[in-house]
Amino acid sequence: MIRMVDLEALHGPIKAELDRAARAVMDHKHFVGGPEIEEFERAFAAFVGHRHCVAVNSGTAALILGILALDLPKGAKVATVANTFVATVEAILWAGCRVAWVDVDPRTGLMDPDSLAQVLAHEKVHLVLPVHLYGAPAPMPGIRELARQYGAEVAVDACQAHGTRVATADGLMPAGWGARWAAYSFSPSKNLGALGDGGAIVTDDDEIADRVRLLRHHGQRQRNLSLRPGFTERMDSLQAAWLLAKLPHLSSWNRRRRELALLYDRLLPEAVRLRHDLYGVSVFHLYPVRVKGRDAVKAGLSAQGIESDVYYPKPAYSVLPGRPPRLPATRQLLQGVLSLPLHPHLTEDDVQYVAGYLLEELAKA
Ligand SMILES: Cc1ncc(COP(=O)(O)O)c(C=O)c1O
């Protein structure tokens, strides 16, 4: 079976490092707020190229606390895409805001600046929240410029983008470039995954870092002195210890994903491929293709022992009641999108096998 994710293959070679990391936490017993937290925050901030990292216990928590830290007015509108995991939208709602929907660019599946321009011209938006979906960079320079014109903040959902680079006039920049903060998820299947849930806000802004630190721990800097209402959204020491053990491998895992993705690119016709590097450098959390007769293709691949999955089977507005927004490019994309196996422990032969059977299925369709 060629799998979408292979945690056995990922963790097998580093099992001794993971065991050592867990043992250290068991020994010092600071299960909450142990030394691994700050150590991981320093290391991940350096990896992604920002000044601060505040570790929390999921990507969803990072998004909620990040939006709350912007202190937007109640009911403020946040512009985002429906081609994303539902958590992007849940976070907007739980932070007391409303959603302004932006369509995607069919070439990339990412936020379309032309659609954003229309939204900003027609409604007052306080925050623009693009998603670096599949690990591919959203068009940040265009988004930042539009947000500036209309006086909106920018933040980014980088939950699938550990190491993604954004192309700017000054060269390649970190995934959080042009944004007040970037939110990350370390759920187990991510390019950098914990052995459980985890997340982080990464930022160059001292104020945002400080507010998220307060929010993740009951508004407290000091025990029993709450400066604002907060949450229990800290990352566990154990997860930080495991993430610290895995982080030194992330660059080589990302490099390998890229080699394999570029091999898919060479083997597959242009009509099925999405443009992943149009606005920078992707880290290929996923390798999505666009196919006709998606369910039949998926079943055909499965019959050959090839897993595939749909990100996402439903637009993220499906969590909301009421009439769905008009997002023609998003709808069309979601009808045909299918992600092929891509992880650092696949072989070139695996990729050729998958691409070969995909071509056969496409010929049948
Ligand atoms: C784009 C996106 N946003 C948000 C999240 C939420 O992260 P978590 O599952 O860690 O809460 C995810 C994780 O799947 C994601 O892929």
The ligand as an SDF file (V2000), in Angstrom:
LIG
                    3D

 16 16  0  0  0  0  0  0  0  0999 V2000
   -5.1140   25.0200    6.7770 C   0  0  0  0  0  0  0  0  0  0  0  0
   -5.3110   24.5630    8.1970 C   0  0  0  0  0  0  0  0  0  0  0  0
   -5.7620   25.4460    9.1120 N   0  0  0  0  0  0  0  0  0  0  0  0
   -5.9480   25.0900   10.3970 C   0  0  0  0  0  0  0  0  0  0  0  0
   -5.6770   23.8090   10.8430 C   0  0  0  0  0  0  0  0  0  0  0  0
   -5.9700   23.4580   12.2720 C   0  0  0  0  0  0  0  0  0  0  0  0
   -4.8810   22.9050   12.9350 O   0  0  0  0  0  0  0  0  0  0  0  0
   -5.1120   21.8650   14.1490 P   0  0  0  0  0  0  0  0  0  0  0  0
   -5.6650   20.6110   13.5690 O   0  0  0  0  0  0  0  0  0  0  0  0
   -3.7370   21.7060   14.7170 O   0  0  0  0  0  0  0  0  0  0  0  0
   -6.0490   22.5230   15.0960 O   0  0  0  0  0  0  0  0  0  0  0  0
   -5.1840   22.8670    9.9410 C   0  0  0  0  0  0  0  0  0  0  0  0
   -4.8720   21.4880   10.3780 C   0  0  0  0  0  0  0  0  0  0  0  0
   -5.3030   20.5210    9.8570 O   0  0  0  0  0  0  0  0  0  0  0  0
   -5.0060   23.2440    8.5750 C   0  0  0  0  0  0  0  0  0  0  0  0
   -4.5610   22.3500    7.6780 O   0  0  0  0  0  0  0  0  0  0  0  0
  1  2  1  0
  2  3  1  0
  2 15  2  0
  3  4  2  0
  4  5  1  0
  5  6  1  0
  5 12  2  0
  6  7  1  0
  7  8  1  0
  8  9  2  0
  8 10  1  0
  8 11  1  0
 12 13  1  0
 12 15  1  0
 13 14  2  0
 15 16  1  0
M  END
$$$$
